[in-house]
Amino acid sequence: MEKTMRQMQHEVDEYIGQFKEGYFSPLAMLARLTEELGELAREVNHYYGEKPKKKTEQEKTIQEELGDLLFVLICMANSLRIDLQEAHDTVMHKFQTRDRDRWTRKEEGR
């Protein structure tokens, strides 16, 4: 079953809601986002860059790291009462209007 962004936000909110601590502060979550982004960068560098994994390093996947990043991003949005579906729609409108001629389009039929 596919989930909408709102369903994912609700699922994360239900999960966090079972703990007394609740959401971390926005500043703490920004630090967590930065940490998770660093872990994603490390994995991308291992797979596509010049830095192979050490034999002692735990095997992780880019998918796992993206999932961790998404979870923290949803936590931050929820704590600030931001609807990520609306945020996405706003950004897509910007790309489809202001930035519509910014990049070279593929020729039709290709």
Order of alpha helices (4+ residues) and beta strands (2+ residues): alpha-alpha-alpha-alpha
